[in-house]
Amino acid sequence: MEGGAHYHKNVAATFGQQKGALKPDTTIFKKKGTGNPVLIAKTSVSKKMYEEEYNKRAAVPLKDERPIHGLVSDKNFIVANAVEAILSAPALPSKQERDYLKKKNFGKVPKYVGKIKAEIEDEYNMVREMQIEEQAEKDRQKFLMPEPERQELIAALKKKWEVLHIEYQQQTHYVKYDTLGKKNRNEALMREMDQIEADIKKLNKNYIFIDTTMPSSMW
């Protein structure tokens, strides 16, 4: 290698063919008669092939081919048909219809119906037992409030009502609630007093039951 360059190059070692490699060849061109299709020889084609292919209709009768007229038969078709019907054997039914009224299990309840009824009854009993057990569990969670506890609650509620009432009386000298805070506080005191009165009314009943499943804010 001299001068830092390759002295040998392959045909396609560069980007594409070498210059002049794609030049058309003037000796290769389409010649006369090379593009025509090859047809069947005319002598091998017959008229019979076309007749079978198209399947033409039958020819019209000629004028000399007249039908024969005036033929008369001495046969009595009415009598012949009657004799043939009398002498013929009766036709047997091809398939006898089945009488479902003579079945062995006619009028009886199918076995699967009884099985389904038994399954439904078992499911009903199971659901009923679950409901009874659930109700019993709820009843065990309820108990009668002792009388001392009831009186203690009433006394505590009355005391709370008196405290709220005193605070409410202190606001009665206001001719007009000029601020939103005073108005909201007055409405809150009235709601609390009404709620305490309703609670005292419930506690004044003869029997008070405590339900432990209910929230503590409700009686």
C-alpha positions as CSV (number, residue, x, y, z in Angstrom):
1,M,0.0,0.0,0.0
2,E,1.6,3.2,-1.2
3,G,0.5,6.8,-0.7
4,G,-2.0,5.8,2.1
5,A,-4.8,4.7,-0.3
6,H,-6.1,1.2,-1.4
7,Y,-5.0,0.1,-4.8
8,H,-7.6,-2.7,-5.1
9,K,-11.4,-2.2,-4.9
10,N,-14.2,-4.9,-5.2
11,V,-17.1,-4.5,-7.5
12,A,-19.6,-3.4,-4.8
13,A,-17.2,-2.3,-2.0
14,T,-18.3,1.4,-2.4
15,F,-21.7,3.0,-2.1
16,G,-23.4,1.3,-4.9
17,Q,-22.2,-0.1,-8.2
18,Q,-19.1,1.2,-9.9
19,K,-19.5,4.0,-12.3
20,G,-20.8,2.7,-15.7
21,A,-21.9,-0.7,-14.3
22,L,-25.6,0.1,-14.7
23,K,-25.2,1.0,-18.4
24,P,-27.9,-0.7,-20.6
25,D,-26.9,-3.5,-22.8
26,T,-27.8,-2.8,-26.5
27,T,-27.8,-6.4,-27.5
28,I,-30.7,-7.4,-25.1
29,F,-34.1,-6.2,-26.5
30,K,-37.6,-7.7,-27.3
31,K,-37.7,-9.4,-30.6
32,K,-40.5,-9.9,-33.0
33,G,-42.9,-12.8,-32.2
34,T,-41.6,-13.4,-28.7
35,G,-44.5,-11.8,-26.8
36,N,-47.5,-13.5,-28.6
37,P,-49.5,-16.1,-26.6
38,V,-49.5,-19.7,-27.7
39,L,-52.9,-20.7,-29.2
40,I,-54.5,-24.0,-29.8
41,A,-54.2,-25.3,-33.4
42,K,-57.3,-24.6,-35.5
43,T,-57.5,-28.2,-36.7
44,S,-57.8,-29.5,-33.1
45,V,-61.0,-27.5,-32.4
46,S,-64.2,-29.1,-33.6
47,K,-67.8,-27.9,-33.8
48,K,-68.9,-30.7,-31.4
49,M,-67.0,-29.1,-28.6
50,Y,-69.0,-25.9,-28.9
51,E,-72.3,-27.8,-29.1
52,E,-71.6,-29.8,-25.9
53,E,-70.5,-26.6,-24.2
54,Y,-73.6,-24.5,-24.9
55,N,-76.1,-27.5,-24.6
56,K,-78.6,-26.3,-27.2
57,R,-82.3,-27.1,-26.9
58,A,-83.9,-29.8,-28.9
59,A,-84.9,-29.0,-32.4
60,V,-88.5,-28.0,-33.3
61,P,-90.5,-30.9,-34.9
62,L,-90.8,-30.8,-38.6
63,K,-94.1,-30.3,-40.4
64,D,-94.3,-34.0,-41.4
65,E,-94.0,-35.2,-37.8
66,R,-97.6,-34.8,-36.8
67,P,-99.1,-36.4,-33.6
68,I,-101.6,-39.3,-33.8
69,H,-105.2,-38.2,-33.1
70,G,-108.4,-40.0,-32.6
71,L,-107.1,-42.8,-30.3
72,V,-110.0,-44.2,-28.2
73,S,-109.8,-46.7,-25.3
74,D,-112.5,-49.2,-24.3
75,K,-111.4,-49.2,-20.6
76,N,-113.9,-48.1,-18.0
77,F,-111.7,-46.2,-15.6
78,I,-114.5,-45.8,-12.9
79,V,-115.1,-49.5,-12.7
80,A,-111.4,-50.2,-12.8
81,N,-110.7,-47.9,-10.0
82,A,-113.5,-49.3,-7.9
83,V,-112.2,-52.9,-8.4
84,E,-108.7,-51.9,-7.6
85,A,-109.8,-50.2,-4.4
86,I,-111.9,-53.3,-3.3
87,L,-109.1,-55.8,-4.0
88,S,-106.3,-53.8,-2.5
89,A,-105.3,-54.6,1.1
90,P,-105.9,-52.0,3.8
91,A,-103.0,-49.8,4.5
92,L,-101.4,-50.3,7.9
93,P,-100.5,-47.2,9.9
94,S,-96.9,-46.4,9.5
95,K,-96.3,-45.4,13.1
96,Q,-98.7,-46.1,16.0
97,E,-99.3,-43.1,18.2
98,R,-98.2,-43.5,21.8
99,D,-100.9,-43.4,24.5
100,Y,-99.4,-41.3,27.3
101,L,-102.4,-42.1,29.6
102,K,-101.2,-45.6,30.0
103,K,-97.7,-44.8,31.2
104,K,-96.6,-46.2,34.5
105,N,-95.9,-42.9,36.2
106,F,-99.0,-41.1,34.8
107,G,-100.7,-39.0,37.4
108,K,-97.7,-39.3,39.9
109,V,-95.5,-36.5,41.1
110,P,-92.0,-36.8,39.6
111,K,-89.2,-37.6,41.9
112,Y,-87.2,-34.5,41.1
113,V,-90.1,-32.3,42.2
114,G,-90.1,-33.9,45.7
115,K,-86.3,-33.5,45.8
116,I,-86.5,-29.8,45.0
117,K,-89.3,-29.2,47.6
118,A,-87.1,-30.9,50.2
119,E,-84.1,-28.7,49.3
120,I,-86.3,-25.5,49.5
121,E,-87.7,-26.6,52.9
122,D,-84.2,-27.2,54.3
123,E,-83.0,-23.8,53.1
124,Y,-86.1,-22.1,54.6
125,N,-85.5,-23.8,57.9
126,M,-81.8,-22.8,57.9
127,V,-82.7,-19.2,57.2
128,R,-85.3,-19.2,59.9
129,E,-82.9,-20.6,62.5
130,M,-80.3,-17.9,61.5
131,Q,-83.0,-15.2,62.0
132,I,-84.0,-16.6,65.4
133,E,-80.4,-16.7,66.5
134,E,-79.7,-13.2,65.3
135,Q,-82.8,-11.9,67.1
136,A,-81.8,-13.7,70.3
137,E,-78.3,-12.1,70.1
138,K,-79.9,-8.7,69.7
139,D,-82.2,-9.4,72.7
140,R,-79.2,-10.3,74.8
141,Q,-77.6,-7.0,74.0
142,K,-80.7,-5.1,75.4
143,F,-81.4,-4.7,79.1
144,L,-83.7,-2.7,81.4
145,M,-82.2,0.5,82.9
146,P,-82.0,0.4,86.7
147,E,-84.3,2.8,88.5
148,P,-81.4,4.6,90.3
149,E,-79.6,5.2,87.1
150,R,-82.7,6.5,85.4
151,Q,-83.3,9.0,88.3
152,E,-79.6,10.1,88.2
153,L,-79.8,10.8,84.4
154,I,-83.0,12.8,84.8
155,A,-81.4,14.9,87.6
156,A,-78.3,15.5,85.5
157,L,-80.3,16.6,82.5
158,K,-82.4,18.9,84.6
159,K,-79.3,20.5,86.0
160,K,-77.8,21.0,82.6
161,W,-81.1,22.5,81.4
162,E,-81.0,25.0,84.2
163,V,-77.4,26.1,83.3
164,L,-78.4,26.6,79.7
165,H,-81.6,28.4,80.7
166,I,-79.6,30.8,82.8
167,E,-77.3,31.6,79.9
168,Y,-80.3,31.9,77.7
169,Q,-82.0,34.4,80.1
170,Q,-78.8,36.5,80.0
171,Q,-79.3,37.1,76.3
172,T,-82.9,38.2,76.6
173,H,-82.0,41.8,77.2
174,Y,-80.6,42.0,73.7
175,V,-83.1,44.0,71.6
176,K,-81.4,43.0,68.4
177,Y,-78.8,40.5,67.6
178,D,-76.3,42.7,65.8
179,T,-73.7,40.0,65.2
180,L,-73.8,36.6,63.7
181,G,-72.2,35.0,66.7
182,K,-74.9,36.2,69.1
183,K,-77.6,34.9,66.8
184,N,-75.9,31.5,66.3
185,R,-75.4,31.1,70.1
186,N,-79.0,31.9,70.8
187,E,-80.2,29.3,68.3
188,A,-77.8,26.7,69.7
189,L,-79.0,27.3,73.2
190,M,-82.6,26.8,72.1
191,R,-81.8,23.6,70.2
192,E,-79.9,22.1,73.3
193,M,-82.7,23.0,75.6
194,D,-85.3,21.4,73.3
195,Q,-83.2,18.3,73.0
196,I,-82.8,18.0,76.8
197,E,-86.5,18.4,77.3
198,A,-87.2,15.6,74.8
199,D,-84.6,13.3,76.6
200,I,-86.2,14.0,80.0
201,K,-89.6,13.1,78.5
202,K,-88.3,9.8,77.2
203,L,-86.7,9.0,80.6
204,N,-90.0,9.6,82.4
205,K,-91.4,6.4,80.9
206,N,-92.0,3.4,83.1
207,Y,-89.5,1.1,81.4
208,I,-86.3,2.2,79.7
209,F,-84.4,-0.4,77.7
210,I,-80.8,0.1,76.8
211,D,-79.7,-1.1,73.3
212,T,-75.9,-1.6,73.2
213,T,-76.0,-2.0,69.4
214,M,-77.2,1.5,68.8
215,P,-75.0,4.6,68.9
216,S,-74.5,6.2,72.3
217,S,-76.1,9.5,71.2
218,M,-79.5,7.9,70.7
219,W,-81.9,6.4,73.2
